[in-house]
Amino acid sequence: MASTRRIYSIPYMLWLGLFVIAPVMLIIYQSFKGIDGNYTLENYRIYFSSSTYLMMTLNSVLYAFIITAMVLLVSYPAAYFLNQLKHKQLWLMLIILPTWVNLLLKAYAFIGIFSAHGSVNQFLDFVGIGSKQILFTDFSFIFVAAYIEIPFMIMPIFNALEEMNPSLISASRDLGANSLETFRRVIFPLSLNGVKSGVQAVFIPSLSLFMLTRLIGGNRVITLGTAIEEHFLVTQNWGMGSTIGVILIIAMVLIMLVTGEKKKRGGRTK
């Protein structure tokens, strides 16, 4: 039995080694090389002593936090409402369907919607407000990023709510708790693992967005993702680009540690 399990684990271990561990090690290795090809710590010195890079890091975290907060505010009520519906799996599938559309196509669709002659400005003209500059703003970037990330927050929260034991909710109401108290003391704490998984699924990708910053933000929104793209494709300073990549990896690991399930003594999870 043990030998069979080892055989089945070989494809997974190969995939993990070739497409996860090897690329990460290559990025770490490349981060210690200067633009002249020599090994150096100069990339890290420049990063931590440069106000530009530090401000870029702060912007990336701030944008990721705002996007995650907006997505959570929309996704939790949506997942809760979906869980009450009769054909909830069908409605969930309809929400997931947009994730099958290519990200680039969705970005170009929003360019048309938010452009000077797009649907939104046509509506604003119709109601007498007048056209506004919506595209290439912080609002448009955050709105589009949040829209794209919503299904990835809804799914884990929906699953956590669906797996909840209904008898716990009934017991809470039998003991005299009203709907608000039941939600605050029973439903939300029991669905917290779904919330944490959703935060991971949204916050981590939002840290390194670069295509939306180009197409929707119009280069007004500068994040670490755009800096990496710039160093690898324009300046050809792969060492500095890899250094920023290492910083992003560390940030992602920290987020996973903070939002991960805490183990109690005896192996029980919380």
C-alpha positions in Angstrom: 0.0 0.0 0.0 2.8 2.4 0.9 4.7 1.7 -2.3 1.5 2.3 -4.3 1.1 5.7 -2.7 4.7 6.6 -3.5 4.2 5.7 -7.1 1.0 7.8 -7.3 2.9 10.7 -5.7 5.6 10.8 -8.4 3.7 12.9 -10.9 2.8 15.4 -8.2 6.4 15.6 -6.9 7.7 16.1 -10.4 5.2 18.9 -11.1 6.0 20.5 -7.7 9.7 20.3 -8.4 9.7 21.5 -12.0 7.0 24.2 -11.9 7.1 25.5 -8.3 10.4 24.8 -6.5 12.7 25.2 -9.5 11.3 28.5 -10.7 11.4 29.9 -7.2 15.0 28.8 -6.7 15.9 30.3 -10.1 14.4 33.7 -9.1 16.3 33.6 -5.8 19.5 32.8 -7.7 19.0 35.5 -10.3 18.3 38.1 -7.6 21.9 37.9 -6.5 23.2 38.8 -10.0 23.9 42.4 -11.1 23.2 43.8 -14.5 26.8 43.0 -15.4 26.3 39.3 -14.5 28.4 39.3 -11.3 27.1 38.1 -8.0 26.2 40.9 -5.6 23.9 42.1 -2.9 23.5 45.4 -4.6 20.0 44.6 -5.8 18.7 44.2 -2.3 20.6 47.3 -1.1 19.0 49.4 -3.9 15.5 48.0 -3.1 15.5 48.7 0.6 17.2 52.1 0.3 15.1 53.4 -2.6 12.0 55.4 -1.7 10.6 54.6 -5.1 10.6 50.8 -4.5 9.4 51.2 -1.0 6.5 53.4 -2.1 5.7 51.0 -4.9 5.6 48.2 -2.3 3.2 50.2 -0.1 1.0 51.0 -3.1 0.9 47.3 -4.0 -0.2 46.3 -0.5 -2.7 49.2 -0.3 -4.3 48.4 -3.6 -4.4 44.6 -2.7 -6.0 45.5 0.6 -8.7 47.8 -0.9 -9.5 45.2 -3.7 -9.7 42.4 -1.1 -12.0 44.5 1.2 -14.3 45.4 -1.6 -14.5 41.8 -2.9 -15.2 40.5 0.6 -18.0 43.1 1.2 -19.7 41.9 -2.0 -18.9 38.2 -1.8 -19.9 37.3 1.7 -23.5 38.5 1.4 -23.7 37.0 -2.1 -22.5 33.6 -0.9 -24.8 33.8 2.1 -27.8 34.6 -0.1 -26.8 31.9 -2.7 -26.7 29.3 0.1 -30.4 30.1 0.9 -31.6 29.5 -2.7 -33.3 26.4 -3.9 -31.1 25.9 -7.0 -27.9 27.2 -5.4 -25.5 25.1 -7.4 -27.0 26.5 -10.7 -26.7 30.1 -9.5 -23.1 29.5 -8.3 -22.2 28.1 -11.7 -23.6 31.3 -13.3 -21.3 33.4 -11.1 -18.3 31.2 -11.9 -18.9 31.3 -15.7 -17.2 34.7 -16.2 -13.9 33.1 -14.9 -13.9 31.0 -18.1 -13.6 34.2 -20.2 -10.0 35.2 -21.0 -8.7 38.0 -18.7 -7.6 40.1 -21.6 -11.0 40.0 -23.2 -12.6 41.1 -20.0 -10.1 44.0 -19.7 -10.8 45.2 -23.2 -14.6 44.9 -22.5 -14.2 47.3 -19.6 -12.1 49.6 -21.7 -15.1 49.9 -24.0 -17.5 50.4 -21.1 -15.4 53.0 -19.2 -14.0 54.9 -22.3 -15.0 58.5 -23.2 -17.8 57.3 -25.5 -18.5 54.1 -23.6 -21.7 52.9 -22.0 -21.2 54.5 -18.6 -20.4 58.0 -20.1 -23.4 57.6 -22.4 -25.6 57.0 -19.4 -24.1 59.9 -17.5 -24.8 62.2 -20.6 -28.4 60.8 -20.7 -29.1 61.7 -17.1 -27.5 65.1 -17.5 -24.4 64.6 -15.4 -22.0 64.7 -18.3 -19.1 62.5 -19.3 -16.3 61.9 -16.8 -12.8 60.5 -17.0 -13.4 57.0 -15.7 -10.9 55.0 -17.6 -7.2 55.2 -16.5 -8.1 56.1 -12.9 -7.6 54.4 -9.5 -11.4 53.8 -9.4 -11.5 51.9 -12.7 -8.5 49.8 -11.8 -9.9 48.8 -8.4 -13.4 48.2 -9.8 -12.3 45.9 -12.6 -9.8 44.0 -10.4 -12.5 43.5 -7.8 -15.0 42.3 -10.4 -12.6 39.8 -11.8 -11.7 38.5 -8.3 -15.2 38.1 -6.9 -15.8 34.5 -7.9 -12.6 33.4 -6.2 -13.9 34.8 -2.9 -17.5 33.6 -3.3 -16.5 30.0 -3.9 -14.7 29.2 -0.6 -17.2 31.2 1.5 -20.1 29.4 -0.2 -18.5 26.0 0.4 -17.9 26.9 4.1 -21.5 27.9 4.5 -22.8 24.9 2.7 -20.8 22.5 4.9 -22.1 24.1 8.1 -24.2 21.9 10.3 -27.8 23.3 10.2 -28.5 21.9 13.7 -26.0 24.5 15.2 -28.1 27.3 13.8 -31.3 25.7 15.0 -29.8 25.2 18.4 -28.8 28.9 18.6 -32.3 30.0 17.8 -33.8 27.6 20.3 -31.6 29.1 23.0 -33.1 32.5 22.3 -30.6 34.1 19.9 -32.0 36.4 17.2 -30.8 36.3 13.6 -28.1 38.9 14.1 -26.7 37.1 17.2 -26.9 33.8 15.4 -24.9 35.2 12.5 -22.3 36.9 14.7 -21.8 34.0 17.2 -22.4 30.9 15.0 -22.5 31.5 11.2 -19.6 33.9 10.7 -17.1 32.1 13.1 -17.9 28.8 11.4 -17.4 30.3 8.0 -14.2 32.0 8.9 -12.0 29.4 7.2 -13.8 30.1 3.9 -13.2 33.8 4.4 -9.5 33.2 5.0 -9.2 31.0 1.9 -11.0 33.7 -0.1 -8.7 36.4 1.2 -5.7 34.3 0.2 -7.2 33.7 -3.3 -7.8 37.5 -3.8 -5.1 39.3 -1.9 -2.1 37.3 -3.2 -2.8 37.7 -6.9 -3.8 41.4 -6.3 -0.2 42.1 -5.0 1.3 41.4 -8.4 -1.3 42.7 -10.9 0.4 44.2 -14.0 -1.8 43.7 -17.0 -4.8 45.6 -15.5 -2.5 48.4 -14.4 -1.5 48.9 -18.0 -4.8 48.5 -19.7 -7.2 49.9 -17.1 -5.0 52.0 -14.9 -3.1 53.5 -17.9 0.3 53.3 -16.1 -1.1 55.7 -13.4 -1.3 52.7 -11.0 2.2 51.5 -10.3 2.7 48.2 -8.4 5.4 45.7 -7.9 4.0 43.7 -10.8 4.5 46.5 -13.2 8.0 47.0 -11.9 8.9 43.4 -12.5 7.5 43.6 -16.0 9.5 46.7 -16.7 12.8 45.2 -15.5 12.4 41.9 -17.4 11.0 43.3 -20.7 12.3 46.9 -20.9 15.4 47.6 -18.9 16.6 43.9 -19.1 17.7 44.1 -15.5 16.7 40.6 -14.6 18.5 40.7 -11.3 16.5 43.6 -10.0 13.3 42.1 -11.4 14.1 38.8 -9.6 14.8 40.7 -6.4 11.3 42.3 -6.5 10.0 38.8 -7.3 11.6 37.5 -4.1 10.0 40.3 -2.1 6.6 39.4 -3.5 7.1 35.7 -2.7 8.0 36.5 0.9 4.9 38.8 1.1 2.7 36.0 -0.2 4.1 33.5 2.2 3.5 35.9 5.1 -0.1 36.4 4.0 -0.6 32.6 3.8 0.8 32.3 7.4 -1.4 35.0 8.7 -4.6 33.8 7.0 -3.9 30.0 7.4 -5.6 27.7 9.8 -4.1 27.7 13.3 -3.4 24.3 14.8 -4.1 23.7 18.4 -2.3 21.2 20.5 -3.3 17.7 19.6 -3.5 18.4 15.9 -7.0 20.1 16.0 -7.6 23.0 13.7 -9.2 26.3 14.6 
